[in-house]
Amino acid sequence: MNGKGDKWRGGWSKEYENNHNKIFKKEKEMKDYRDEYKTIKVPITDEDIIMFEDLVRGDREPFMWTFDKINIQFTTEEEE
């Protein structure tokens, strides 16, 4: 091929890149944040399940667990 645009002439400027992306609707890739969050597994017992059920029914006051130096407070929506 011989003519204008058939050879690489260097890199793109930021302005050229932005214009190109606007024209061809190149969307930015979504960042995956899953590796940035810490997963905490909290083992619960049958007694804990009963406590949650009582809280949901309104038969129990809010309660708090401390697990791995993290306070976890359980309340109903009305008590937030």
Secondary structure, 3 states (H helix, E strand, C coil): CCCCCCCCCCCCCHHHHHHHHHHCCCCCCCCCCHHHCCCCCCCCCHHHHHHHHHHHHCCCCCEEEEECCEEEEECCHHHC
